Every structure is written in C-alpha cells, then in structure tokens.
Amino acid sequence: MEKAYNTMKKCGALNIAVGVIILVTGIVSGVLVIASGGKLLKNKRHIVW
C-alpha cells in the first residue's frame, strides 16, 4: 500500500511541476507577443503595403 502512495505523490509533484512550467511559458509567450505587436504599431508608418 505504501508503494501506491509513493507513486501518487511522485505523480502529483510531477503534475505540479509541469503545470508551473506551462504557466511560465504561457506568460513569457504572451509578453513577447504583446511587445512585438507594440513595436509593429509604433513603426506602422514605415510598413509599405
């Protein structure tokens, strides 16, 4: 029975770690996209269609 609890504990810790990594990656990606969009808006007069 103790082996099952240890396995569940390891799985829970892994799930939390993966969740934190995904959260941080999402936040960083969002900031980069907003920054690049702001740069495009700032320099939109230089864009030739």
Secondary structure by P-SEA (a helix, b strand, c coil): caaaaaaaaaaaaaaaaaaaaaaaaaaaaaaaaaaaaaaaaaacccccc
